[in-house]
Amino acid sequence: MAHRLKGKVAIVTGAGSRGPGLGNGKATAILFAREGASVLCVDHMKERAQETVDVIRADGWSAEAFAADVTRVADCDAMVADAVARWGGVDILHNNVGIESRHALLETTEEEWDHVMAVDAKSMFLATKAVVPALERRGGGSVICVSSIAGLRGYGRTAYAAAKAAVIGFVKTCAVQLGPKGIRVNAIAPGMVWTPMVSDLGEEMRERRRRATPLGTEGTGWDVAWGAVYLASDESRWVTGQTLIIDAGATTR
Ligand SMILES: NC(=O)c1ccc[n+]([C@@H]2O[C@H](COP(=O)([O-])OP(=O)(O)OC[C@H]3O[C@@H](n4cnc5c(N)ncnc54)[C@H](O)[C@@H]3O)[C@@H](O)[C@H]2O)c1
């Protein structure tokens, strides 16, 4: 590995995976660590974060598990405080937490809307707000928010699409406000990657998702994670307010 994040401290939210296999957050935490970062693996189900930590440590890299529900202010503050106490500061926040909602407008309840907005959008606001003072003390840093191509085009899953579009707006306003502090804020919009989050869709849908892209190959958590490594590293030092689309070309159609 190239040590592209050597000496950096990273927080990855949703660093576990909801099922067997590799989610976007888990893959990102693993690559951050392999690139030399110390990684706080945050999940509201600590055993999921611990699984990721175990993978990282088995390779001899540095990570710790931390239990937090990132829809809560106190938990976001505590997660940042833990990273600072453990490693002396924070350089990277990867806001990965997100849940799907698969209902169209007329089937979406008010409770579902509020829940998806809280987990997919408000969590990024709270975590980013919590980490800014720590990033400022380091002279800058990188915040990455995981959106989705669902937020970029008309998509039938109402609350999810709206929340993921909100993430892109959030990234732009933060990039403008935090740029003078040396803090870069970018989004990643993954396409139809095959992760535990969507594995209940079944093999037929898996094949349809694969074929729906110009490249015609299946994406995994690793594809999203490599984009995150770039945005976390100093290689992207002149990139802020952007949305990196990782979708095998799906949105070009
Ligand atoms: N798989 C896809 O096709 C796809 C496409 C576009 C975007 N995404 C985005 O990727 C991200 C999910 O990635 P993943 O593969 O790591 O998902 P995942 O569900 O496997 O893992 C996410 C982790 O987040 C944790 N989590 C959920 N709510 C939490 C909360 N409130 N506080 C703390 N932790 C919480 C879960 O316990 C889980 O371990 C989401 O933002 C999702 O919208 C996925």
The ligand as a MOL file (V3000), in Angstrom:
LIG
                    3D

  0  0  0     0  0            999 V3000
M  V30 BEGIN CTAB
M  V30 COUNTS 44 48 0 0 0
M  V30 BEGIN ATOM
M  V30 1 N -25.3680 -0.2170 -1.7180 0
M  V30 2 C -25.7460 0.6650 -2.6020 0
M  V30 3 O -26.1860 0.3170 -3.7160 0
M  V30 4 C -25.6110 2.1390 -2.3050 0
M  V30 5 C -25.7990 3.0350 -3.3510 0
M  V30 6 C -25.6810 4.3890 -3.1010 0
M  V30 7 C -25.3720 4.8290 -1.8250 0
M  V30 8 N -25.2210 3.9490 -0.8240 0 CHG=1
M  V30 9 C -24.9270 4.5150 0.4900 0
M  V30 10 O -23.8540 3.8610 1.1330 0
M  V30 11 C -24.0280 3.9970 2.5510 0
M  V30 12 C -24.1870 2.6430 3.2350 0
M  V30 13 O -23.1370 1.9790 3.0820 0
M  V30 14 P -22.8930 0.5480 3.7490 0
M  V30 15 O -22.7420 -0.3490 2.5810 0
M  V30 16 O -21.7620 0.7250 4.6770 0 CHG=-1
M  V30 17 O -24.2680 0.1610 4.5410 0
M  V30 18 P -24.5220 -0.8950 5.6980 0
M  V30 19 O -25.9880 -0.7810 6.0110 0
M  V30 20 O -23.9820 -2.2430 5.3900 0
M  V30 21 O -23.6640 -0.3300 6.8980 0
M  V30 22 C -23.9830 0.8400 7.5130 0
M  V30 23 C -23.7570 0.7340 8.9960 0
M  V30 24 O -24.2990 1.9090 9.5660 0
M  V30 25 C -24.8090 1.5690 10.8370 0
M  V30 26 N -25.7740 2.5870 11.2180 0
M  V30 27 C -27.0460 2.7420 10.7610 0
M  V30 28 N -27.6340 3.7720 11.3680 0
M  V30 29 C -26.7120 4.2970 12.2280 0
M  V30 30 C -26.7250 5.3920 13.1250 0
M  V30 31 N -27.8060 6.1430 13.2820 0
M  V30 32 N -25.6020 5.6670 13.8290 0
M  V30 33 C -24.4970 4.8930 13.6760 0
M  V30 34 N -24.4360 3.8410 12.8490 0
M  V30 35 C -25.5330 3.5460 12.1290 0
M  V30 36 C -25.3900 0.1820 10.6790 0
M  V30 37 O -25.4070 -0.5160 11.9170 0
M  V30 38 C -24.4630 -0.4630 9.6590 0
M  V30 39 O -23.5010 -1.3110 10.2590 0
M  V30 40 C -25.3310 4.6890 2.7900 0
M  V30 41 O -25.1530 6.0540 2.9890 0
M  V30 42 C -26.0640 4.3710 1.4940 0
M  V30 43 O -27.1260 5.2440 1.2670 0
M  V30 44 C -25.3200 2.6110 -1.0300 0
M  V30 END ATOM
M  V30 BEGIN BOND
M  V30 1 1 1 2
M  V30 2 2 2 3
M  V30 3 1 2 4
M  V30 4 1 4 5
M  V30 5 2 4 44
M  V30 6 2 5 6
M  V30 7 1 6 7
M  V30 8 2 7 8
M  V30 9 1 8 9
M  V30 10 1 8 44
M  V30 11 1 9 10
M  V30 12 1 9 42
M  V30 13 1 10 11
M  V30 14 1 11 12
M  V30 15 1 11 40
M  V30 16 1 12 13
M  V30 17 1 13 14
M  V30 18 2 14 15
M  V30 19 1 14 16
M  V30 20 1 14 17
M  V30 21 1 17 18
M  V30 22 2 18 19
M  V30 23 1 18 20
M  V30 24 1 18 21
M  V30 25 1 21 22
M  V30 26 1 22 23
M  V30 27 1 23 24
M  V30 28 1 23 38
M  V30 29 1 24 25
M  V30 30 1 25 26
M  V30 31 1 25 36
M  V30 32 1 26 27
M  V30 33 1 26 35
M  V30 34 2 27 28
M  V30 35 1 28 29
M  V30 36 1 29 30
M  V30 37 2 29 35
M  V30 38 1 30 31
M  V30 39 2 30 32
M  V30 40 1 32 33
M  V30 41 2 33 34
M  V30 42 1 34 35
M  V30 43 1 36 37
M  V30 44 1 36 38
M  V30 45 1 38 39
M  V30 46 1 40 41
M  V30 47 1 40 42
M  V30 48 1 42 43
M  V30 END BOND
M  V30 END CTAB
M  END
